[in-house]
């Protein structure tokens, strides 16, 4: 059986879009019970932090926002390649 580190290293060779899908599948695969409900809270906290960071980046003009349809088109293109 392969180790977690081996699987991680192999996953890191995937394109970003594929890694996002892998993370989503892994999170969905977890059986949440009393011992793992903190995972939901942690994920929610991380997403809130990420959203705040992105808002700050947009407000400071350090990144350029693009229309949603354009973003989705870019994601589709990444997934097809």
N, C-alpha and C positions, 0 to 999 in steps of 0.2 A: 504494500500500500504506500502511496506517495505521501510525503509529509506536507503539512500546511505551507511551509516555506517553499517547497517545490511547486505546489499549485499556485501560490501567490506569484512566484517569479514567472511562471508560464502565463498567468493572467495579465501580468504587466506588459507582455508583448502584444496584447490585443489593442486594437484602436480604442480611443476613448469611448466612443458610442457603445462598443461591445462590452467594455468594462462596466459602463453604467447599467446595461441590461443584466449583466452577471450579478452585480450588487443587488439589483431589484429582485432577481430570482432567489438569491440567497436569503435576503430579508424575508421574502414571502414564504420561504421554506421553513422558517423558524416556527415552532409551536410555542405560542406565547402562553405562559402560565404565570403563577404568582412569582416565580423566580426570574422570569424574563420580561415582565411588563415594563421594567425600567428601560428596556431597549427602545420601546415606542417613545418614551419620554426623552431619552437621549437623542434619538433621531430627530424628534420635533425640535428640540433645543438647537441642534446643529443646523437644521434648516432655517430657523429663525435667525441665527447668527449669520448664515450665508446670505439670507435676504437683506439683512441690515448692511452687510458688507457691499452687496451689489447696489443698494440704494446710494450708499456713500460714494461708490465709484461713479455712478451716473451723475450724481449732483456735483462731484468735483471734476467732471468731464475727463476722467482718466480712462474711461471706456466710452464707446459710442453705442448707443442703443439702436437696435434694428427692429423693423416691424416683425410681428409674430409669424406671419406667413413666410417671410424670408428665412427666419430662424428654423422653422419647420422644414422648409425646402432643403436647407443645409444639412439638417439631421437626416432627412430621407436619403440625401446623396451619400452621406457617410455610411449609412446602414447598407446601402446597395453596393458599396465598393469593398 
